[in-house]
C-alpha cells in the first residue's frame, strides 16, 4: 500500500471519526434521559465539571451555562462530553482500519473497555467519582450499557460512512464478497 493510499485511508477514518463522535455524543445524551447515571445531588457537579475543578478550573467557569428554550444547559460539560466522544470516535475509526479486534461485538467491546478504563479505574483513582463499590447499581447500569450503545452506534455509522466515502467494504472483507 502506498503512503498516499495510507494517508487517504487515515484521513477518511479521521473524518468519519469526527462525524461518529458527534453522533455518538448525542446518542449518549439520549441514553441518559431514561437512564440518568447519577442522582440529582451527585449531578449538581457532574464528573466533567469535577475533573476540571480538580485541574484548577474555578466553579464559576465549570458551571457556566447557556440558555436554550429557557433551560440552563451546562456548556462546559457539553464541550467535554463532545470532546471525549469525538476523540474516542477518531481513535476507534483509525484503529478499525488496522485491526478487526477493535470492532469486536460490533464495537460494543470498545465501549465496555472505555467504561472500565474511565468509570471503574481512572475517574475513581483521581477521586472524580466514588470508588466502584460506592457507586450505585443504577450508575453502573447506565454507564456500562450507555457506553456500549454509544460505541455500537458509532460502529454502525462508521461502517456505513466509510463504505459510502470509499465505495469499499472494511479492509478485512475482500471486494465483491458479501457477509
N, CA, C and O of each residue as an XYZ file, in Angstrom:
716
protein
N       0.858     -1.173      0.000
C       0.000      0.000      0.000
C       0.904      1.236      0.000
O       1.837      1.331      0.797
N       0.622      2.165     -0.888
C       1.446      3.368     -0.994
C       1.173      4.311      0.175
O       0.140      4.229      0.839
N       2.135      5.210      0.404
C       1.949      6.161      1.507
C       0.775      7.087      1.227
O       0.112      7.543      2.159
N       0.509      7.372     -0.045
C      -0.637      8.209     -0.404
C      -1.947      7.493     -0.068
O      -2.881      8.108      0.447
N      -2.010      6.186     -0.363
C      -3.208      5.405     -0.048
C      -3.395      5.326      1.465
O      -4.514      5.451      1.964
N      -2.304      5.121      2.187
C      -2.374      5.069      3.646
C      -2.852      6.398      4.207
O      -3.692      6.435      5.106
N      -2.319      7.480      3.680
C      -2.722      8.819      4.129
C      -4.215      9.050      3.864
O      -4.919      9.589      4.719
N      -4.693      8.649      2.698
C      -6.113      8.808      2.373
C      -6.981      7.968      3.312
O      -8.031      8.412      3.775
N      -6.521      6.752      3.579
C      -7.246      5.849      4.470
C      -7.371      6.474      5.870
O      -8.437      6.431      6.483
N      -6.284      7.045      6.359
C      -6.286      7.679      7.680
C      -7.170      8.924      7.677
O      -7.919      9.149      8.628
N      -7.096      9.723      6.636
C      -7.921     10.937      6.559
C      -9.404     10.588      6.558
O     -10.196     11.244      7.235
N      -9.787      9.561      5.802
C     -11.189      9.128      5.795
C     -11.578      8.677      7.203
O     -12.655      9.022      7.689
N     -10.708      7.910      7.859
C     -11.008      7.433      9.212
C     -11.163      8.599     10.181
O     -12.040      8.567     11.044
N     -10.330      9.621     10.055
C     -10.430     10.780     10.946
C     -11.729     11.542     10.690
O     -12.431     11.910     11.633
N     -12.047     11.778      9.429
C     -13.295     12.489      9.099
C     -14.503     11.712      9.612
O     -15.399     12.280     10.236
N     -14.516     10.416      9.346
C     -15.616      9.572      9.820
C     -15.625      9.552     11.346
O     -16.694      9.571     11.956
N     -14.450      9.514     11.969
C     -14.369      9.520     13.429
C     -14.963     10.763     14.050
O     -15.635     10.680     15.078
N     -14.727     11.914     13.446
C     -15.327     13.157     13.950
C     -16.854     13.080     13.832
O     -17.576     13.438     14.763
N     -17.329     12.614     12.687
C     -18.784     12.517     12.480
C     -19.409     11.538     13.469
O     -20.406     11.866     14.111
N     -18.829     10.328     13.602
C     -19.426      9.357     14.525
C     -19.276      9.817     15.971
O     -20.103      9.476     16.817
N     -18.229     10.590     16.264
C     -18.075     11.137     17.610
C     -19.175     12.123     17.951
O     -19.706     12.114     19.062
N     -19.516     12.974     16.991
C     -20.607     13.938     17.215
C     -21.929     13.203     17.378
O     -22.689     13.480     18.306
N     -22.202     12.268     16.479
C     -23.439     11.488     16.576
C     -23.460     10.713     17.892
O     -24.483     10.660     18.575
N     -22.319     10.113     18.241
C     -22.226      9.333     19.471
C     -22.484     10.163     20.716
O     -23.094      9.677     21.668
N     -22.028     11.413     20.722
C     -22.279     12.284     21.875
C     -23.778     12.494     22.068
O     -24.275     12.470     23.193
N     -24.491     12.699     20.969
C     -25.943     12.858     21.071
C     -26.608     11.548     21.511
O     -27.568     11.560     22.283
N     -26.095     10.434     21.019
C     -26.638      9.126     21.421
C     -26.481      8.942     22.931
O     -27.421      8.531     23.611
N     -25.301      9.245     23.447
C     -25.039      9.072     24.886
C     -25.924     10.015     25.705
O     -26.444      9.628     26.752
N     -26.096     11.260     25.223
C     -27.036     12.168     25.892
C     -28.430     11.546     25.927
O     -29.087     11.525     26.967
N     -28.863     11.048     24.792
C     -30.194     10.450     24.690
C     -30.360      9.248     25.600
O     -31.425      9.052     26.185
N     -29.315      8.442     25.725
C     -29.359      7.278     26.601
C     -29.612      7.709     28.049
O     -30.341      7.050     28.791
N     -28.993      8.826     28.431
C     -29.061      9.246     29.830
C     -30.388      9.916     30.208
O     -30.612     10.205     31.384
N     -31.261     10.164     29.242
C     -32.579     10.706     29.589
C     -33.396      9.650     30.335
O     -33.880      9.939     31.430
N     -33.574      8.429     29.790
C     -34.328      7.437     30.555
C     -33.504      6.746     31.638
O     -34.068      6.178     32.573
N     -32.161      6.789     31.521
C     -31.287      6.112     32.473
C     -30.234      7.071     33.039
O     -29.045      6.903     32.770
N     -30.657      8.071     33.818
C     -29.662      9.015     34.355
C     -28.656      8.279     35.240
O     -29.047      7.523     36.129
N     -27.365      8.497     34.998
C     -26.361      7.741     35.751
C     -26.172      8.203     37.198
O     -25.699      7.435     38.036
N     -26.532      9.429     37.489
C     -26.307      9.949     38.835
C     -27.589     10.541     39.408
O     -28.495     10.945     38.679
N     -27.634     10.579     40.724
C     -28.754     11.241     41.392
C     -28.626     12.740     41.142
O     -27.541     13.213     40.806
N     -29.716     13.502     41.301
C     -29.613     14.956     41.121
C     -28.559     15.598     42.028
O     -27.883     16.540     41.615
N     -28.413     15.099     43.253
C     -27.423     15.659     44.170
C     -26.012     15.423     43.621
O     -25.196     16.344     43.601
N     -25.722     14.197     43.175
C     -24.382     13.897     42.634
C     -24.154     14.573     41.300
O     -23.010     14.800     40.906
N     -25.233     14.900     40.597
C     -25.090     15.529     39.287
C     -25.014     17.057     39.381
O     -24.813     17.729     38.369
N     -25.171     17.603     40.577
C     -25.062     19.061     40.732
C     -23.687     19.531     40.256
O     -23.555     20.609     39.678
N     -22.675     18.715     40.505
C     -21.356     18.878     39.901
C     -21.069     17.535     39.255
O     -20.730     16.568     39.938
N     -21.206     17.477     37.931
C     -21.043     16.204     37.231
C     -19.562     15.866     37.050
O     -18.711     16.728     37.270
N     -19.236     14.634     36.655
C     -17.825     14.248     36.541
C     -16.961     15.165     35.654
O     -15.835     15.467     36.048
N     -17.426     15.621     34.480
C     -16.568     16.555     33.729
C     -16.278     17.840     34.516
O     -15.149     18.330     34.516
N     -17.299     18.378     35.183
C     -17.094     19.589     35.984
C     -16.133     19.312     37.139
O     -15.236     20.110     37.410
N     -16.322     18.185     37.814
C     -15.462     17.815     38.948
C     -14.018     17.656     38.490
O     -13.105     18.154     39.148
N     -13.800     16.978     37.386
C     -12.439     16.770     36.870
C     -11.773     18.104     36.547
O     -10.611     18.321     36.892
N     -12.504     18.990     35.887
C     -11.939     20.301     35.570
C     -11.617     21.098     36.831
O     -10.607     21.801     36.879
N     -12.464     20.993     37.846
C     -12.191     21.672     39.116
C     -10.956     21.073     39.789
O     -10.170     21.796     40.402
N     -10.785     19.759     39.676
C      -9.587     19.117     40.220
C      -8.329     19.615     39.497
O      -7.241     19.638     40.071
N      -8.493     20.008     38.245
C      -7.370     20.527     37.454
C      -7.155     22.023     37.682
O      -6.283     22.630     37.060
N      -7.962     22.624     38.586
C      -7.761     24.020     38.957
C      -8.703     25.017     38.315
O      -8.549     26.220     38.523
N      -9.670     24.557     37.545
C     -10.631     25.472     36.935
C     -11.650     25.895     38.002
O     -12.083     25.060     38.796
N     -12.035     27.158     38.032
C     -12.984     27.612     39.059
C     -14.410     27.113     38.808
O     -14.825     26.886     37.671
N     -15.134     26.954     39.900
C     -16.530     26.513     39.868
C     -17.353     27.399     38.931
O     -18.179     26.900     38.166
N     -17.128     28.704     38.992
C     -17.912     29.619     38.159
C     -17.710     29.340     36.669
O     -18.607     29.580     35.861
N     -16.544     28.838     36.315
C     -16.273     28.510     34.910
C     -16.825     27.131     34.560
O     -17.445     26.960     33.510
N     -16.602     26.137     35.441
C     -17.053     24.766     35.133
C     -18.576     24.657     35.117
O     -19.129     23.767     34.471
N     -19.244     25.545     35.816
C     -20.711     25.518     35.864
C     -21.345     26.585     34.963
O     -22.527     26.901     35.104
N     -20.569     27.122     34.060
C     -21.062     28.107     33.099
C     -22.177     27.480     32.249
O     -22.056     26.348     31.783
N     -23.245     28.228     32.062
C     -24.373     27.698     31.297
C     -24.765     28.654     30.173
O     -24.362     29.817     30.150
N     -25.553     28.137     29.254
C     -26.221     28.951     28.253
C     -27.705     28.608     28.348
O     -28.073     27.546     28.851
N     -28.538     29.496     27.869
C     -29.979     29.235     27.905
C     -30.461     28.778     26.543
O     -30.131     29.370     25.515
N     -31.241     27.724     26.555
C     -31.925     27.271     25.342
C     -33.357     26.982     25.742
O     -33.606     26.142     26.607
N     -34.290     27.664     25.126
C     -35.703     27.492     25.423
C     -35.966     27.638     26.928
O     -36.745     26.890     27.520
N     -35.294     28.620     27.520
C     -35.396     28.951     28.940
C     -34.821     27.881     29.865
O     -35.083     27.906     31.067
N     -34.050     26.951     29.329
C     -33.400     25.917     30.128
C     -31.905     26.204     30.190
O     -31.262     26.398     29.159
N     -31.356     26.232     31.396
C     -29.911     26.407     31.552
C     -29.224     25.101     31.187
O     -29.550     24.050     31.739
N     -28.285     25.160     30.268
C     -27.543     23.981     29.812
C     -26.077     24.162     30.164
O     -25.533     25.244     29.946
N     -25.413     23.138     30.703
C     -24.021     23.251     31.153
C     -23.025     23.180     29.986
O     -22.592     22.092     29.607
N     -22.675     24.306     29.434
C     -21.872     24.341     28.214
C     -20.495     23.690     28.373
O     -20.037     23.006     27.457
N     -19.841     23.882     29.490
C     -18.506     23.310     29.681
C     -18.597     21.784     29.727
O     -17.767     21.094     29.135
N     -19.593     21.262     30.423
C     -19.810     19.811     30.450
C     -20.053     19.285     29.041
O     -19.538     18.231     28.669
N     -20.832     20.015     28.265
C     -21.126     19.586     26.898
C     -19.862     19.581     26.040
O     -19.673     18.682     25.222
N     -19.004     20.572     26.221
C     -17.751     20.618     25.455
C     -16.890     19.406     25.796
O     -16.325     18.776     24.902
N     -16.788     19.078     27.076
C     -16.013     17.901     27.490
C     -16.657     16.635     26.943
O     -15.963     15.757     26.429
N     -17.980     16.536     27.050
C     -18.721     15.371     26.574
C     -18.478     15.154     25.070
O     -18.156     14.044     24.647
N     -18.630     16.198     24.282
C     -18.407     16.084     22.839
C     -16.931     15.826     22.533
O     -16.612     15.038     21.643
N     -16.035     16.483     23.263
C     -14.606     16.261     23.043
C     -14.212     14.815     23.295
O     -13.447     14.231     22.529
N     -14.737     14.239     24.376
C     -14.470     12.837     24.698
C     -14.985     11.932     23.587
O     -14.265     11.058     23.105
N     -16.220     12.144     23.186
C     -16.830     11.292     22.168
C     -16.101     11.410     20.828
O     -15.858     10.401     20.166
N     -15.756     12.621     20.429
C     -15.044     12.808     19.163
C     -13.654     12.182     19.242
O     -13.234     11.501     18.306
N     -12.942     12.398     20.330
C     -11.604     11.829     20.485
C     -11.635     10.308     20.367
O     -10.862      9.720     19.610
N     -12.527      9.683     21.115
C     -12.570      8.224     21.099
C     -13.253      7.678     19.849
O     -13.055      6.517     19.490
N     -14.058      8.510     19.183
C     -14.591      8.131     17.869
C     -13.490      8.089     16.825
O     -13.433      7.157     16.023
N     -12.613      9.090     16.824
C     -11.493      9.127     15.877
C     -10.545      7.961     16.151
O     -10.130      7.272     15.220
N     -10.201      7.737     17.408
C      -9.315      6.617     17.750
C      -9.912      5.306     17.259
O      -9.218      4.487     16.658
N     -11.197      5.113     17.518
C     -11.879      3.887     17.093
C     -11.818      3.712     15.577
O     -11.472      2.637     15.086
N     -12.150      4.755     14.847
C     -12.201      4.652     13.382
C     -10.815      4.414     12.784
O     -10.687      3.654     11.824
N      -9.794      5.036     13.323
C      -8.436      4.801     12.814
C      -8.018      3.368     13.136
O      -7.498      2.669     12.266
N      -8.237      2.925     14.368
C      -7.858      1.556     14.724
C      -8.640      0.518     13.918
O      -8.114     -0.547     13.593
N      -9.898      0.831     13.598
C     -10.722     -0.098     12.823
C     -10.147     -0.348     11.429
O     -10.454     -1.366     10.809
N      -9.328      0.559     10.938
C      -8.682      0.376      9.637
C      -7.563     -0.660      9.705
O      -7.151     -1.201      8.679
N      -7.076     -0.934     10.906
C      -5.907     -1.789     11.055
C      -6.129     -3.076     11.830
O      -5.337     -4.011     11.724
N      -7.198     -3.129     12.606
C      -7.450     -4.345     13.378
C      -8.944     -4.606     13.515
O      -9.733     -3.709     13.814
N      -9.306     -5.868     13.286
C     -10.704     -6.274     13.460
C     -11.079     -6.331     14.933
O     -12.248     -6.180     15.287
N     -10.093     -6.548     15.786
C     -10.373     -6.756     17.208
C     -11.082     -5.559     17.835
O     -11.890     -5.729     18.747
N     -10.791     -4.373     17.363
C     -11.430     -3.179     17.915
C     -12.946     -3.209     17.666
O     -13.719     -2.599     18.404
N     -13.354     -3.930     16.613
C     -14.769     -3.988     16.224
C     -15.514     -5.167     16.853
O     -16.644     -5.472     16.474
N     -14.860     -5.831     17.826
C     -15.472     -6.984     18.477
C     -16.863     -6.631     19.005
O     -17.065     -5.575     19.605
N     -17.796     -7.514     18.776
C     -19.191     -7.344     19.182
C     -19.768     -6.065     18.585
O     -20.492     -5.332     19.259
N     -19.449     -5.802     17.336
C     -19.906     -4.603     16.612
C     -19.583     -3.323     17.378
O     -20.403     -2.409     17.460
N     -18.391     -3.273     17.930
C     -17.923     -2.074     18.616
C     -18.282     -1.992     20.085
O     -17.744     -1.144     20.796
N     -19.174     -2.847     20.561
C     -19.602     -2.729     21.958
C     -18.493     -3.107     22.936
O     -18.479     -2.622     24.068
N     -17.563     -3.967     22.515
C     -16.438     -4.300     23.393
C     -15.589     -3.058     23.665
O     -15.094     -2.874     24.777
N     -15.422     -2.211     22.656
C     -14.689     -0.950     22.823
C     -15.373     -0.093     23.891
O     -14.697      0.498     24.733
N     -16.697     -0.023     23.862
C     -17.440      0.720     24.883
C     -17.256      0.124     26.260
O     -17.115      0.855     27.240
N     -17.257     -1.203     26.348
C     -17.026     -1.883     27.613
C     -15.642     -1.533     28.164
O     -15.498     -1.241     29.351
N     -14.632     -1.565     27.301
C     -13.264     -1.229     27.718
C     -13.182      0.215     28.195
O     -12.554      0.494     29.216
N     -13.814      1.138     27.464
C     -13.786      2.546     27.874
C     -14.504      2.750     29.207
O     -14.049      3.531     30.043
N     -15.618      2.054     29.407
C     -16.334      2.166     30.682
C     -15.441      1.702     31.831
O     -15.319      2.392     32.842
N     -14.818      0.530     31.675
C     -13.934      0.022     32.726
C     -12.782      0.997     32.955
O     -12.477      1.357     34.092
N     -12.149      1.417     31.867
C     -10.987      2.306     31.988
C     -11.332      3.594     32.722
O     -10.598      4.014     33.617
N     -12.440      4.224     32.352
C     -12.756      5.532     32.924
C     -13.598      5.464     34.191
O     -13.267      6.121     35.178
N     -14.672      4.691     34.190
C     -15.599      4.725     35.320
C     -15.241      3.766     36.449
O     -15.702      3.934     37.577
N     -14.423      2.765     36.151
C     -14.032      1.812     37.179
C     -12.603      2.078     37.668
O     -12.287      1.838     38.833
N     -11.743      2.576     36.771
C     -10.337      2.755     37.143
C      -9.935      4.232     37.246
O      -9.683      4.718     38.348
N      -9.869      4.947     36.133
C      -9.253      6.278     36.094
C      -9.982      7.304     36.957
O      -9.377      7.912     37.840
N     -11.273      7.501     36.711
C     -12.006      8.531     37.462
C     -12.072      8.241     38.961
O     -11.923      9.172     39.752
N     -12.290      6.984     39.392
C     -12.221      6.719     40.837
C     -10.822      6.952     41.419
O     -10.693      7.481     42.523
N      -9.771      6.560     40.680
C      -8.410      6.785     41.184
C      -8.111      8.271     41.341
O      -7.391      8.671     42.255
N      -8.667      9.086     40.448
C      -8.465     10.530     40.536
C      -9.348     11.178     41.606
O      -9.146     12.337     41.966
N     -10.330     10.418     42.112
C     -11.263     10.967     43.093
C     -12.369     11.785     42.447
O     -13.078     12.523     43.131
N     -12.521     11.659     41.139
C     -13.546     12.399     40.409
C     -14.928     11.806     40.653
O     -15.913     12.535     40.766
N     -14.996     10.488     40.733
C     -16.234      9.776     41.068
C     -15.898      8.829     42.216
O     -14.726      8.532     42.451
N     -16.915      8.354     42.932
C     -16.642      7.422     44.036
C     -16.004      6.118     43.529
O     -16.048      5.806     42.339
N     -15.422      5.384     44.449
C     -14.890      4.055     44.129
C     -16.018      3.215     43.544
O     -17.180      3.425     43.890
N     -15.701      2.269     42.665
C     -16.759      1.473     42.018
C     -17.737      0.835     42.998
O     -18.934      0.776     42.716
N     -17.258      0.361     44.136
C     -18.133     -0.290     45.108
C     -19.005      0.708     45.854
O     -19.961      0.317     46.525
N     -18.682      2.002     45.743
C     -19.509      3.041     46.364
C     -20.464      3.697     45.360
O     -21.252      4.569     45.728
N     -20.393      3.283     44.115
C     -21.323      3.791     43.103
C     -22.567      2.900     43.113
O     -22.452      1.679     43.227
N     -23.739      3.494     42.995
C     -24.953      2.665     42.993
C     -25.068      1.834     41.711
O     -24.484      2.174     40.682
N     -25.822      0.752     41.794
C     -26.034     -0.119     40.642
C     -26.579      0.667     39.449
O     -26.170      0.430     38.312
N     -27.488      1.591     39.697
C     -28.093      2.367     38.603
C     -27.027      3.131     37.816
O     -27.138      3.268     36.598
N     -26.010      3.621     38.493
C     -24.931      4.336     37.805
C     -24.128      3.371     36.939
O     -23.831      3.675     35.783
N     -23.778      2.214     37.488
C     -23.047      1.210     36.699
C     -23.872      0.776     35.490
O     -23.352      0.680     34.379
N     -25.160      0.514     35.711
C     -26.036      0.082     34.619
C     -26.064      1.131     33.501
O     -25.851      0.817     32.330
N     -26.330      2.377     33.888
C     -26.438      3.445     32.900
C     -25.130      3.649     32.155
O     -25.129      3.746     30.927
N     -24.022      3.716     32.871
C     -22.738      3.992     32.230
C     -22.263      2.805     31.390
O     -21.789      3.002     30.271
N     -22.378      1.590     31.900
C     -21.934      0.417     31.139
C     -22.705      0.282     29.834
O     -22.113      0.258     28.755
N     -24.016      0.194     29.935
C     -24.802     -0.017     28.722
C     -24.858      1.238     27.854
O     -24.987      1.143     26.634
N     -24.762      2.404     28.475
C     -24.681      3.639     27.693
C     -23.425      3.682     26.842
O     -23.478      4.087     25.680
N     -22.288      3.267     27.409
C     -21.040      3.227     26.644
C     -21.112      2.187     25.529
O     -20.623      2.423     24.424
N     -21.718      1.045     25.816
C     -21.815      0.002     24.790
C     -22.769      0.418     23.662
O     -22.495      0.158     22.491
N     -23.874      1.056     24.014
C     -24.815      1.529     22.992
C     -24.170      2.643     22.156
O     -24.336      2.692     20.937
N     -23.436      3.530     22.828
C     -22.724      4.622     22.164
C     -21.763      4.068     21.119
O     -21.773      4.516     19.972
N     -20.928      3.093     21.502
C     -19.932      2.586     20.558
C     -20.537      1.660     19.509
O     -20.001      1.556     18.406
N     -21.635      0.990     19.824
C     -22.320      0.190     18.812
C     -22.861      1.109     17.713
O     -22.731      0.818     16.524
N     -23.459      2.205     18.125
C     -23.964      3.176     17.154
C     -22.816      3.767     16.335
O     -22.958      3.986     15.132
N     -21.680      4.026     16.987
C     -20.521      4.541     16.246
C     -20.059      3.522     15.198
O     -19.718      3.906     14.079
N     -20.042      2.237     15.545
C     -19.608      1.217     14.575
C     -20.567      1.130     13.397
O     -20.133      1.061     12.247
N     -21.853      1.132     13.671
C     -22.823      1.070     12.568
C     -22.653      2.265     11.629
O     -22.680      2.119     10.407
N     -22.480      3.427     12.212
C     -22.310      4.646     11.422
C     -20.962      4.651     10.706
O     -20.879      5.032      9.538
N     -19.912      4.230     11.400
C     -18.571      4.179     10.805
C     -18.559      3.306      9.561
O     -18.053      3.703      8.512
N     -19.122      2.113      9.694
C     -19.113      1.166      8.572
C     -19.861      1.743      7.372
O     -19.394      1.640      6.238
N     -21.007      2.340      7.620
C     -21.791      2.888      6.521
C     -21.094      4.084      5.872
O     -20.985      4.147      4.647
N     -20.627      5.024      6.679
C     -19.966      6.214      6.116
C     -18.688      5.846      5.377
O     -18.421      6.377      4.299
N     -17.895      4.943      5.948
C     -16.652      4.525      5.298
C     -16.964      3.923      3.931
O     -16.302      4.234      2.941
N     -17.975      3.061      3.888
C     -18.361      2.440      2.627
C     -18.855      3.471      1.623
O     -18.523      3.390      0.441
N     -19.640      4.432      2.074
C     -20.165      5.466      1.168
C     -19.048      6.358      0.628
O     -19.068      6.737     -0.543
N     -18.070      6.694      1.481
C     -16.985      7.579      1.055
C     -16.005      6.861      0.136
O     -15.595      7.405     -0.889
N     -15.627      5.631      0.508
C     -14.600      4.916     -0.258
C     -15.166      4.010     -1.338
O     -14.475      3.678     -2.302
N     -16.417      3.612     -1.180
C     -17.004      2.638     -2.107
C     -16.488      1.233     -1.838
O     -16.725      0.321     -2.630
N     -15.784      1.053     -0.723
C     -15.185     -0.240     -0.386
C     -15.701     -0.741      0.950
O     -16.052      0.049      1.826
N     -15.746     -2.077      1.105
C     -16.086     -2.623      2.423
C     -14.892     -2.489      3.352
O     -13.829     -2.023      2.940
N     -15.061     -2.896      4.601
C     -13.947     -2.880      5.546
C     -12.769     -3.664      4.986
O     -12.940     -4.548      4.146
N     -11.578     -3.331      5.456
C     -10.342     -3.898      4.923
C     -10.313     -5.419      4.973
O      -9.732     -6.050      4.090
N     -10.932     -6.023      5.993
C     -10.861     -7.480      6.122
C     -11.812     -8.211      5.169
O     -11.749     -9.435      5.049
N     -12.673     -7.484      4.506
C     -13.626     -8.088      3.573
C     -13.106     -7.901      2.152
O     -12.847     -6.779      1.716
N     -12.961     -8.991      1.454
C     -12.490     -8.898      0.067
C     -13.572     -8.255     -0.792
O     -14.745     -8.612     -0.686
N     -13.176     -7.291     -1.658
C     -14.165     -6.677     -2.541
C     -14.905     -7.741     -3.356
O     -14.308     -8.701     -3.844
N     -16.198     -7.547     -3.488
C     -17.021     -8.497     -4.256
C     -17.643     -9.571     -3.399
O     -18.563    -10.255     -3.847
N     -17.164     -9.742     -2.170
C     -17.741    -10.751     -1.271
C     -18.747    -10.080     -0.358
O     -18.594     -8.915      0.008
N     -19.761    -10.818      0.000
C     -20.740    -10.318      0.956
C     -20.703    -11.191      2.179
O     -20.256    -12.336      2.112
N     -21.156    -10.682      3.277
C     -21.193    -11.474      4.513
C     -22.457    -12.250      4.571
O     -22.687    -12.984      5.532
